[in-house]
Amino acid sequence: MRTSLKLSLLTCLFALTACEKEATGQVAAVVNGEEITLQEINAELTAMSVPEGANKEMVQKAALQRIIDRRLLAQAAREEGLDKTPEFITRRRQMEDGLLVQILGRNASRATEVPDQAEISAYIRDNPALFSDRAVYTLDRIQFPMPADPEQLKALEDDHSLDAVAGQLRELGIEFTREPGRLDSAQLGQETMSKILSLPPGEPFIFPEGGMVTAAVITGKAQQPTSGDQAQTAAVQALRNQGLMDVLQRRLKAARTQAEIEYQDDFAPPTTPAKSTGAVTAVE
C-alpha cells in the first residue's frame, strides 16, 4: 500500500513539473513537457538558408515549426525504444564527439593571434602554388575505394602510366572509374603540389581522401593567380587555420600522453607507418 502511494505521489510530482513549464521568456514552446528555447531557434536559423530581406518573424516561426516536428518524431522514436538501440548509441557518440571537437576548435581559434603584415607577406612569398603560381590543372583520373588491405596498393609501385595503373587494378579485381578531373593547386597546398610537379610528365601520382583513392596524371594547366586583397585575406585565414591546428595538435599530444589506451591485438596501430617508394608517388 505504501509503495503504491509513493508511486502515485511521484507520478503526480512529475506531472506537476511538466505542467509548470510554460512558453514564456526564453522558452518559445513546450512540446509534451519538453522546452524549445530561443537559443534553439537561433541555432536552427543558422543552419537554414534564409533569403536576404526575409520577414524575421515569419522565418522564426517557420524554424520553430521545424523544431517542433522534429521533436515530435524524436519523441515517437523514443516511445518505440529506438534511443536504446546500438545504432543510436553509436551515432550519438559520434555526433557528440564531433560537436565537442568543433566547439573546442572554435574556442581555441579565438585565442590564436592575428598574423602581422610581415607574416602574411612571408606566407604569400613561400607558397606560390596558392598565390602567384596558382593554377587549375586538368587530369586524367582513376578513382576507387580504399582496399580493405591497403598493402595491395604496393602493386602499383612499378606502374609508370595511368594505363598501367588501370591494368594492375583489373588484375587485383578492384573496380574503378576513369574520367577527366580538375585540381586546384591552392586546395592541395605548396608541399603537395611541389611533389606532384617534380614527377616526370605522364608519371602517375596517388592520394587517399575520404575513403577513396585517386590516381592521376596532369594533362593541362590554366593559370589562375591570386593577388591583392584576395591574397591577403586567404593568407590570414590560412595562417590562423595553421595556428589552430598547432594548438589542437598540442592538446592531442598532451591528451595522448596522459591517456590509458588498451587495444585488442588485431586493432593495435602499426609501430612504423608504411611508405610508398615506387613510381606511383603517394601524396599525403
Secondary structure, DSSP 8 states (H G I E B T S, - for coil): -HHHHHHHHHHHHHHHHHHH--S-TTEEEEETTEEEEHHHHHHHHHHS---TT--HHHHHHHHHHHHHHHHHHHHHHHHTTGGGSHHHHHHHHHHHHHHHHHHHHHHHHHHS----HHHHHHHHHH-GGGTTT-EEEEEEEEEEE--SSGGGGGGGTT--SHHHHHHHHHHHT---EEEEEEEEHHHH-HHHHHHHHTS-TT--EEEEETTEEEEEEEEEEEE----HHHHHHHHHHHHHHHHHHHHHHHHHHHHHHH------GGG---SS-----SSSEE--
